[in-house]
């Protein structure tokens, strides 16, 4: 029991760090939003909207119901602002900023704070905006349409009221539950200690064999350091010998320059000169031999140290590699809980859990993966009775497959056998949300129409739940995947299911780069973004339609100087050298 208590404290501590970042972004965003007009308002709203959405999900994971409820209410107000269905007055901004403070207090002291008053304020704003929008809409419609709309509004009100009653009942149950029972709450106990630690903790378990291997490599680098020190000593000795040589030469040079005609001194000078030249010959040969020796030793050391560093870097990267099962262990519980909430029967199939990937990628891909699973269950998998009518098994299936492709990339495939996505429904929703025009919708191909599902605010679901339906999930998924240097594709067939395909790098490319210089400044281009580097003669550069081009592999490629792209002055004149380095 003590271990469970310690683990819960550790888990909540990690959540508080994450929540603090979310709340800072929301607070600063609201302050900026109050002072901003025009298109910039939409960008800021999008940021605070997503931050509230992410914080809500994180709060749910640690069973902080009060934080989750407040974030849900804030999300609703942000949604009204995005749709221009709410006028953001100073009073409304005051309430939203106060709500952020209450959320912060709820994070720090979830048991002692009462959020009822703040929730009532937020719900009052939402209700007032809804009533105003209904009134404005009613004034613009004829009598017959008005009667139909009133009936629809009554039905919606009943559904919303029922939902609020359910949330209220659950809230009362949670707040009235005796203190000893709180430690036994399913939402906290449902997440095993080892699974959460492996995902969120900053420490990882490393086999001692790997550490022994790295220690041996470091010891080898110590010997390489000693050899490099010997090379330095040899060079220092050569500097002393060259200095002696310089002094002897200056002495002879002074005698020659003086031009003394005395015969005795002349004979002495000739004898000294002969001796000097003889000594000079042996001195030069000795220095030459030492230079050759030092060069060969330095070249050997370079190869040896280079190999050591490459091996050490490779092993250090492997220390950050964890099997995908580290993340997948929590997936069955997530799928089970969501399916139960939706009254659905879902079988989860997982393949390739032993595939290793960078720990940092595992941490970043967790939220997108959970978003995809929620969408598959909430929007994809049908209820048992619907599946039976459609001639499908009563139990739906969701599969997650992980495999390594192309050596340095992994592929994650999330697939369900649900209802699929109707491209026509996506088009209609996109037009309704003013994401595209009706004309553009008619001209869209099926694939491009389906791709619209990744746009923010676009959801084909008519019902908004605390799981999904706001159109944020897939937009966040795409953004996070692309930030990791990956890509996401979607394939779907109405009535048969949907497949999401994510391709990610095995490791984050943070170690290697190509150093370039332009305009007197140095820049590093990530090696992963350099397809090819080659040196070409200026004579091969041609001008076509006032543009410089070069032919490589029978392809005409436009040649643009880096300083022109960056908008900086090129005072170094490096564009006029005989050779030019071209990055493709």
C-alpha positions in Angstrom: 0.0 0.0 0.0 2.9 2.3 0.8 4.4 1.6 -2.6 1.1 2.5 -4.3 0.9 5.8 -2.3 4.5 6.7 -3.3 3.8 5.9 -6.9 0.7 8.0 -6.9 2.6 10.9 -5.5 5.3 10.5 -8.2 2.7 10.3 -10.9 0.9 13.4 -9.7 4.2 15.2 -9.4 5.0 14.5 -13.1 1.4 15.6 -14.0 1.9 18.9 -12.1 5.0 19.8 -14.2 3.1 19.1 -17.4 0.0 21.0 -16.2 2.1 24.1 -15.2 3.3 24.4 -18.8 -0.2 24.1 -20.2 -1.6 26.7 -17.8 1.2 29.1 -18.5 0.5 28.9 -22.3 -3.3 29.3 -21.7 -2.8 32.3 -19.4 -0.4 34.2 -21.7 -2.6 33.3 -24.7 -5.7 34.8 -23.1 -3.8 38.0 -22.2 -2.6 38.3 -25.8 -6.0 37.4 -27.2 -7.6 40.3 -25.3 -5.3 42.7 -27.0 -5.3 41.1 -30.5 -7.6 41.6 -33.4 -7.9 40.1 -36.9 -6.3 36.8 -38.1 -3.9 36.6 -35.2 -6.8 36.0 -32.9 -7.5 32.7 -34.7 -3.9 31.5 -34.2 -3.9 32.4 -30.5 -7.3 30.7 -30.0 -6.1 27.6 -31.7 -3.1 27.4 -29.3 -5.2 27.9 -26.1 -7.9 25.5 -27.4 -5.3 22.7 -27.9 -3.6 23.4 -24.6 -6.9 23.0 -22.7 -7.7 19.9 -24.7 -4.3 18.3 -23.9 -4.6 19.3 -20.2 -8.0 17.7 -20.0 -6.7 14.4 -21.3 -3.8 14.4 -18.9 -6.0 15.2 -15.9 -8.3 12.3 -16.9 -5.3 10.0 -16.8 -4.5 10.8 -13.2 -8.2 10.9 -12.1 -8.3 14.7 -11.4 -12.0 15.0 -12.2 -12.3 18.7 -11.2 -9.4 19.8 -13.5 -10.9 17.7 -16.3 -14.4 19.3 -15.8 -13.0 22.9 -15.8 -11.0 22.2 -18.9 -14.1 20.8 -20.6 -15.9 24.1 -19.8 -13.0 26.2 -21.0 -12.9 24.2 -24.2 -16.6 24.9 -24.9 -16.0 28.7 -24.5 -13.0 28.6 -26.7 -15.0 26.7 -29.3 -17.7 29.5 -29.2 -15.0 32.1 -29.7 -13.6 30.3 -32.7 -17.0 30.1 -34.3 -17.7 33.8 -33.6 -20.7 32.8 -31.5 -19.5 34.6 -28.5 -18.4 38.2 -28.0 -15.3 38.3 -25.9 -15.9 41.1 -23.4 -13.6 42.2 -20.6 -15.8 40.4 -18.1 -15.6 37.1 -20.1 -11.8 37.4 -20.2 -11.8 38.0 -16.4 -13.8 34.9 -15.9 -11.6 32.8 -18.1 -8.4 34.0 -16.4 -10.0 33.3 -13.0 -10.9 29.9 -14.3 -7.2 29.2 -15.1 -6.3 30.2 -11.6 -8.9 27.8 -10.2 -7.5 25.0 -12.4 -4.1 25.7 -11.1 -5.4 25.5 -7.5 -7.3 22.3 -8.4 -4.0 20.8 -9.7 -2.2 21.6 -6.4 -5.0 20.8 -4.0 -7.6 18.7 -5.8 -9.4 17.6 -2.6 -9.8 20.9 -0.8 -10.9 23.2 -3.6 -14.6 23.7 -4.6 -15.1 24.4 -8.3 -18.9 24.7 -8.3 -19.0 28.5 -8.5 -16.5 28.7 -11.3 -18.2 25.9 -13.3 -21.5 27.8 -12.9 -19.9 31.0 -14.2 -18.4 29.2 -17.3 -21.6 27.3 -18.0 -23.6 30.6 -17.7 -21.4 32.2 -20.4 -21.9 29.2 -22.6 -25.7 29.1 -22.0 -26.0 32.8 -22.6 -24.1 32.6 -25.9 -26.2 29.6 -27.0 -29.5 31.4 -26.3 -28.3 34.5 -28.2 -27.3 32.5 -31.2 -30.6 30.7 -31.2 -32.5 34.0 -31.0 -30.5 35.5 -33.9 -31.0 32.3 -35.9 -34.7 32.3 -35.2 -35.1 35.9 -36.4 -33.7 35.0 -39.8 -35.9 32.0 -40.5 -39.5 31.8 -41.6 -42.3 30.4 -39.4 -42.3 26.8 -40.6 -38.5 26.5 -40.2 -38.7 28.2 -36.9 -41.2 25.5 -35.6 -38.8 22.7 -36.7 -35.8 24.3 -35.2 -37.6 24.8 -31.8 -38.3 21.1 -31.8 -34.7 20.3 -32.5 -33.5 22.7 -29.9 -35.8 21.0 -27.3 -34.3 17.6 -28.1 -30.8 19.0 -27.9 -31.6 20.6 -24.6 -32.9 17.4 -23.2 -29.7 15.5 -24.3 -27.4 18.3 -22.9 -29.4 18.4 -19.7 -29.2 14.6 -19.4 -25.5 14.8 -20.0 -25.1 17.5 -17.4 -27.1 15.5 -14.9 -24.9 12.5 -15.4 -21.7 14.6 -14.9 -23.3 16.2 -11.8 -24.2 12.8 -10.4 -20.7 11.5 -11.0 -19.2 14.6 -9.5 -21.3 14.2 -6.3 -20.4 10.6 -6.1 -16.7 11.5 -6.3 -16.9 14.4 -3.8 -19.0 12.4 -1.3 -16.7 9.3 -1.4 -14.9 8.8 1.9 -11.2 9.7 2.0 -9.9 6.2 2.6 -11.7 5.0 -0.6 -10.0 7.6 -2.8 -6.8 5.6 -2.8 -8.6 2.7 -4.3 -10.2 4.6 -7.2 -10.1 2.5 -10.4 -8.8 5.3 -12.6 -5.6 5.4 -10.6 -5.3 1.7 -9.9 -5.9 0.8 -13.5 -2.5 2.1 -14.6 0.2 -0.3 -13.4 3.2 1.2 -11.7 5.9 -0.2 -14.1 4.0 0.8 -17.2 3.5 4.5 -16.3 7.1 4.8 -15.0 8.5 3.5 -18.3 6.6 6.1 -20.2 6.8 9.2 -18.1 9.9 8.8 -15.9 13.2 10.4 -16.8 15.1 7.2 -15.8 15.3 4.0 -17.8 16.5 0.5 -17.0 19.8 -0.3 -18.8 21.3 -3.8 -18.9 24.8 -3.9 -17.2 26.2 -5.6 -20.3 25.6 -2.4 -22.3 27.2 -0.3 -19.6 30.2 -2.6 -19.5 30.6 -2.3 -23.3 30.5 1.5 -23.1 33.0 1.5 -20.2 35.5 -0.5 -22.3 35.2 1.8 -25.2 35.8 4.8 -22.9 38.9 3.1 -21.5 40.2 2.7 -25.1 39.7 6.4 -25.7 42.0 7.1 -22.7 44.8 5.3 -24.5 44.0 7.3 -27.6 44.3 10.4 -25.5 47.8 9.4 -24.3 48.9 8.8 -27.9 47.6 12.2 -28.9 49.6 13.7 -26.1 52.7 12.1 -27.4 52.1 13.6 -30.8 51.8 17.0 -29.1 55.2 16.5 -27.3 56.9 15.5 -30.6 55.5 18.7 -32.3 56.8 20.7 -29.4 60.3 19.2 -29.8 60.2 20.1 -33.5 59.4 23.7 -32.7 62.5 23.9 -30.5 64.7 22.4 -33.3 63.2 24.8 -35.8 64.0 27.7 -33.5 67.6 26.5 -33.2 67.8 26.3 -37.0 66.4 29.8 -37.4 69.0 31.3 -35.0 71.9 29.5 -36.9 70.5 30.8 -40.2 70.2 34.4 -38.9 73.9 34.3 -37.7 75.1 33.1 -41.1 72.8 35.6 -42.9 74.3 38.4 -40.8 77.9 37.4 -41.8 77.0 37.3 -45.4 75.3 40.7 -45.2 78.3 42.3 -43.5 80.5 41.5 -46.5 83.8 41.3 -44.5 86.8 41.3 -46.9 89.4 40.2 -44.4 91.0 37.1 -45.9 91.4 35.3 -42.6 87.8 36.1 -41.6 86.8 35.1 -45.2 88.4 31.6 -44.8 86.7 31.2 -41.4 83.4 32.2 -43.0 83.7 29.8 -45.8 84.6 27.0 -43.5 81.7 27.9 -41.2 79.4 28.2 -44.1 80.3 24.7 -45.3 79.8 23.3 -41.8 76.5 25.1 -41.5 75.2 23.8 -44.9 76.2 20.3 -43.9 74.4 20.7 -40.5 71.5 22.3 -42.3 71.1 19.3 -44.7 71.0 16.8 -41.8 68.6 19.1 -39.8 66.2 19.4 -42.7 66.2 15.6 -43.3 65.7 15.0 -39.6 62.7 17.4 -39.4 61.3 15.8 -42.6 61.5 12.3 -41.2 59.8 13.5 -38.0 57.1 15.2 -39.9 56.4 12.1 -41.9 56.3 10.0 -38.7 54.0 12.5 -36.9 51.7 12.7 -39.9 51.3 8.9 -40.1 50.7 8.7 -36.4 48.1 11.5 -36.5 46.4 9.8 -39.4 46.3 6.5 -37.6 45.0 8.2 -34.4 42.3 10.0 -36.4 41.0 6.8 -37.9 41.2 5.0 -34.5 39.5 7.8 -32.5 36.9 8.3 -35.3 36.0 4.7 -35.1 35.8 4.8 -31.3 33.6 7.9 -31.3 31.2 6.4 -34.0 30.9 3.2 -31.9 30.4 5.1 -28.7 27.8 7.3 -30.3 26.0 4.3 -31.7 25.9 2.6 -28.3 24.8 5.8 -26.5 21.9 6.0 -29.0 21.0 2.5 -28.3 20.7 3.3 -24.6 17.9 5.6 -25.5 16.1 2.9 -27.4 13.2 1.1 -25.8 10.9 -1.6 -27.1 7.5 -0.3 -28.3 5.9 -2.6 -25.7 6.9 0.0 -23.2 4.2 2.2 -24.6 1.8 -0.5 -25.7 1.4 -2.0 -22.3 -1.0 0.8 -21.4 -3.0 0.6 -24.6 -5.3 -2.4 -23.8 -6.6 -0.7 -20.6 -7.2 2.6 -22.6 -9.1 0.7 -25.3 -11.1 -1.3 -22.7 -12.2 1.7 -20.8 -13.2 3.8 -23.8 -15.1 0.8 -25.3 -17.0 0.3 -22.1 -18.0 3.9 -21.9 -19.3 3.6 -25.5 -21.1 0.3 -24.9 -19.0 -1.3 -27.5 -17.2 -4.7 -27.7 -13.7 -4.3 -29.1 -10.9 -6.7 -29.6 -7.3 -5.3 -29.6 -4.6 -7.0 -31.7 -1.0 -5.8 -31.3 2.0 -6.8 -33.4 5.7 -5.9 -33.4 5.9 -4.7 -29.8 9.5 -5.7 -29.6 10.6 -3.1 -32.2 13.0 -0.7 -30.5 12.6 3.1 -31.0 14.1 6.2 -29.4 12.7 6.9 -25.9 12.0 10.5 -26.8 9.9 9.4 -29.8 8.0 7.1 -27.5 7.2 9.9 -25.2 6.0 12.2 -28.0 4.0 9.6 -29.9 1.9 8.5 -26.9 -0.7 11.2 -27.1 -1.2 10.9 -30.9 -1.6 7.1 -30.5 -4.3 7.5 -27.8 -6.0 10.1 -30.0 -6.2 7.6 -32.9 -7.5 4.9 -30.6 -10.2 7.2 -29.3 -11.3 8.1 -32.8 -11.3 4.4 -33.9 -13.6 3.4 -31.0 -15.8 6.5 -30.8 -16.3 7.2 -34.6 -15.2 4.0 -36.2 -16.4 0.9 -34.4 -20.2 0.5 -34.4 -22.3 -0.7 -31.5 -22.9 -4.5 -31.5 -26.5 -4.2 -32.8 -25.3 -2.0 -35.7 -22.5 -4.5 -36.6 -24.9 -7.4 -36.6 -27.3 -5.6 -39.0 -24.3 -4.8 -41.3 -23.4 -8.5 -41.4 -20.3 -8.0 -39.3 -19.1 -9.9 -36.1 -20.6 -8.4 -33.0 -17.1 -7.7 -31.7 -15.2 -5.0 -33.5 -11.4 -5.2 -34.1 -8.6 -2.7 -33.7 -5.1 -3.6 -34.6 -1.8 -1.9 -34.0 1.2 -3.1 -36.0 4.8 -1.8 -35.6 7.6 -2.7 -38.0 11.0 -1.3 -39.0 11.3 -0.2 -42.6 14.2 1.2 -44.7 16.7 0.5 -41.9 16.2 3.8 -40.0 12.4 4.2 -39.9 9.5 2.6 -38.2 5.9 2.2 -39.4 3.0 2.3 -37.1 -0.3 1.1 -38.5 -3.6 1.6 -36.6 -6.6 -0.1 -38.2 -10.2 -0.7 -37.4 -13.0 -2.7 -39.1 -15.7 0.0 -38.4 -17.9 2.2 -40.4 -15.1 4.0 -42.3 -15.1 7.7 -43.3 -17.5 9.0 -45.9 -15.6 11.5 -48.1 -18.9 13.2 -49.0 -19.7 13.8 -45.3 -16.2 15.2 -44.9 -16.8 17.7 -47.8 -20.2 18.8 -46.3 -18.7 19.3 -42.9 -15.7 21.2 -44.4 -18.1 23.6 -46.2 -20.2 24.1 -43.1 -17.1 24.9 -41.1 -16.0 27.3 -43.9 -12.7 25.4 -44.3 -13.3 25.3 -48.0 -15.9 26.7 -50.4 -18.6 24.7 -52.1 -16.9 25.0 -55.5 -13.6 23.8 -54.0 -15.4 20.8 -52.4 -16.9 19.8 -55.7 -13.5 19.8 -57.3 -11.8 17.7 -54.6 -10.7 14.2 -55.4 -11.6 11.4 -52.9 -8.1 11.3 -51.4 -7.9 15.0 -50.9 -11.4 15.1 -49.4 -10.4 12.4 -46.9 -7.2 14.3 -46.0 -9.4 17.2 -44.8 -10.1 15.1 -41.7 -6.8 16.3 -40.4 -7.9 19.9 -40.4 -8.6 21.6 -37.0 -12.3 21.9 -36.1 -13.4 19.3 -38.7 -15.3 16.4 -37.3 -18.1 14.4 -39.0 -19.5 13.4 -35.6 -22.8 15.2 -34.8 -22.3 14.7 -31.1 -19.5 16.3 -28.9 -18.4 14.1 -26.0 -15.6 14.3 -23.6 -13.8 11.7 -25.7 -13.9 13.3 -29.1 -16.1 15.1 -31.6 -14.5 18.6 -31.6 -12.3 18.0 -34.6 -9.0 18.6 -32.6 -7.7 15.1 -32.2 -6.5 14.3 -35.7 -5.1 17.8 -36.2 -3.0 17.4 -33.1 -1.9 13.9 -34.3 -0.6 15.2 -37.6 1.1 18.2 -36.0 3.0 16.0 -33.5 3.9 13.4 -36.1 5.3 16.0 -38.5 7.2 17.7 -35.6 9.0 14.4 -35.1 10.1 14.3 -38.7 7.4 11.8 -39.7 4.3 11.5 -41.9 0.8 10.2 -41.5 -1.5 8.7 -44.2 -5.1 7.7 -44.0 -6.9 5.0 -46.0 -10.6 4.3 -45.5 -13.6 2.5 -47.1 -17.1 3.2 -46.1 -18.6 0.2 -44.2 -15.3 -1.6 -44.0 -13.0 0.4 -41.8 -10.1 2.9 -41.6 -6.3 2.6 -41.5 -3.9 5.2 -40.2 -0.2 4.7 -41.3 2.5 6.6 -39.4 6.1 6.6 -40.5 8.7 7.9 -38.0 12.5 8.0 -37.7 13.9 5.4 -35.3 15.9 8.1 -33.5 15.7 11.8 -33.4 18.3 13.3 -35.7 20.1 15.7 -33.3 23.7 14.5 -33.6 24.8 15.1 -37.2 24.8 18.1 -39.4 26.5 19.6 -42.5 28.4 22.8 -41.8 28.1 25.5 -44.5 29.2 29.1 -44.8 27.4 31.9 -46.6 27.7 35.6 -46.4 30.5 35.3 -43.8 28.3 33.3 -41.5 28.3 29.6 -40.6 25.1 27.4 -40.6 24.4 23.8 -39.8 22.0 21.9 -42.0 20.6 18.7 -40.5 22.2 15.8 -42.4 18.7 14.1 -42.6 17.6 17.1 -44.8 20.5 16.9 -47.2 19.8 14.5 -50.0 23.0 15.1 -51.9 26.2 17.2 -51.7 28.4 17.7 -54.7 31.1 20.2 -56.0 30.5 21.6 -59.5 32.5 24.0 -61.7 31.2 27.5 -62.2 31.6 26.8 -66.0 28.8 24.3 -65.7 26.4 26.9 -64.4 24.1 28.2 -67.1 21.5 31.0 -67.2 17.9 30.1 -68.4 15.2 32.8 -68.3 17.4 35.0 -66.0 17.8 32.1 -63.6 21.0 30.2 -62.8 20.7 26.4 -63.4 22.9 23.4 -63.4 22.4 20.0 -65.0 22.9 17.0 -62.7 22.0 13.5 -63.7 20.3 14.8 -66.8 18.0 17.0 -64.7 18.0 20.8 -64.9 18.1 22.1 -61.3 17.7 25.7 -60.3 20.7 27.1 -58.5 20.0 29.6 -55.6 22.5 31.0 -53.3 21.9 30.4 -49.6 22.4 34.1 -48.8 19.6 35.0 -51.2 17.2 32.5 -49.5 18.1 33.8 -46.0 18.0 37.4 -47.1 21.5 38.3 -45.9 24.3 40.3 -47.6 27.0 38.2 -49.2 30.1 40.3 -48.7 32.5 37.3 -48.7 32.3 36.9 -52.5 32.1 33.1 -52.1 29.7 33.0 -55.0 32.5 33.9 -57.4 35.0 31.1 -56.5 36.0 28.6 -59.1 34.1 25.8 -57.5 30.7 25.9 -55.9 29.2 23.4 -53.4 25.6 22.5 -54.3 23.2 21.0 -51.8 20.3 19.1 -53.2 
